[in-house]
Amino acid sequence: MIDITYDKPDALYHVGEKAKFTVKFSSDNDEPLNGIYQIKVSNDGGYEYQKHTVTVTGPSTFTFEQGVSEPGFVRMDVTDTAQPELKSKDNELEIARPGGKVSAVAFDPLEIQGATPEPDCFWKFWQDELKKTEETIPLDAKMELLPEECDEAFNCYEVSFAAPNGRVYGFLSVPVNSGKYPVVVATHGTGPGFGEATKIEGCVCLVLNANDYDPRTPGKTVEELFKESNTPVFHFFVGGYDPRSYYFFRSIIGMVRAVNWLAEQPYVNAAAMGYNGASQGGGFGFYLCALTKKFSYMVVSEPGMCDLKGRAVCQRGYGWIDYRRVFRILDERAGKSTDEKAIDLFEELYDPENFASHINKDCIVRCVVGFLDFACPPSGVYAAYNNLAVADKQIFNELHISHSGNESFNNLNLWMQEELRKKNRSVFES
């Protein structure tokens, strides 16, 4: 068994201090513990401050100290050299994921800044594209009743909306009793997406899929459709680094249209709208809250895509995915040269930290960060969170969570739903 501890219970340090890590190897179930282990101490999975190889022949203890010169995270990975690094093969493009035991601490995380400032063209790009879409592409909102999902409390529908390069699909549940209701909007993490409506007591609920297929395509499950959509290349990379052809361009523009459409429906109290999402869905929260300015609440956990240039500029962990490496590979396979400046702009246009400052200041934000998260590194999450200019925000540190669901996020969603119901009641009781 491998156990990593640090000398401050809250894992919070200041720049100028040193964190002391203690690594203990002990036998488990009377089995001898021996082997050769690699211990890495890094800038949140990026630049390696220290790298050691230790030989363990029985119960052993090792200590390491590390400080930093600027706010950030220090991550320790302990791996058995006999076990290869875990990798998932995403359509011939290897994306490494660490294996072994992990621990991490933060140094003044509320002072972490994004790798690069918001580009001058950022907000204009998105406003221009939204305006162009409204002028050239009819909304073509479709709403199909799903009798098999309806019950005595809710009517349920599949909905879809026209967007550049395709459509956006989702599901809507509306309380049967007439009246105006608060709204919860959600998008999913990476995966097949929603295949049915979500029902929340006393609320209208709209769940939106980032994927480009109709989840109710006859004869196919959402899992089968998702697999097809990731062939021959994983959907993260479909469309390349042209910001207008990239896979999520359709998703973002279409979802903004969907939210704006929903806010105008007679059964909706547009003054009581909340958003929730985790991982990829967390990143989309920054997109939708900034571009619609319709939300009173945003609850996100381990939001994806944050700090996309963090590795290149600050030598910290990749914010989500090493887009640049993969785009270079795809260009090489296509016999094209890579436009490095175009990738720079692409990453800046899709980085949630640049959307953060544009979220309406009266939006109440709650964010969960996993200190051990490799897919959505905590330094990137904090960079986006710190850029929020809202009046009421809180971040919840999950010290022992990697990239997974967590109780904090579940509880915050329940809290938001109740707050929305209270807000809705106050509007009609006043």
ABEGO torsion letter per residue (X at the ends): XBBBBBABAAGBBBBGBBBBBBBBBBBBGGBBBBEBBBBBBBBGGBBBABBBBBBBAEBBBBBBBBBBABBEBBBBBBBBAABBBBBBBBGGBBBBBBBEBBBBBBBGAAABBBABBBBAAAAAAAAAAAAAAAAABBAGBBBBBBAAABBAABBBBBBBBBBBGEBBBBBBBBBABBEBBBBBBBBBBBEAEBABBBBBBGBBBBBBBABABBAABBGBBAAAAAAAAAOABBAAABGEABAAABAAAAAAAAAAAAAAAAAABAABBAABBBBBBBEAAAAAAAAAAAAAGABABBBBBGBBGBGAAAAAAAGBBBBGBBAAAAAAAAAAAAGBBBBAAAAAAAAAAABAAAAAAABBAABBBBBBBBAABAABBAAAAAAAAAABABABBBBBBBAABBBBBBAAAAAAAAAAAAAAAAAAAAAAAX
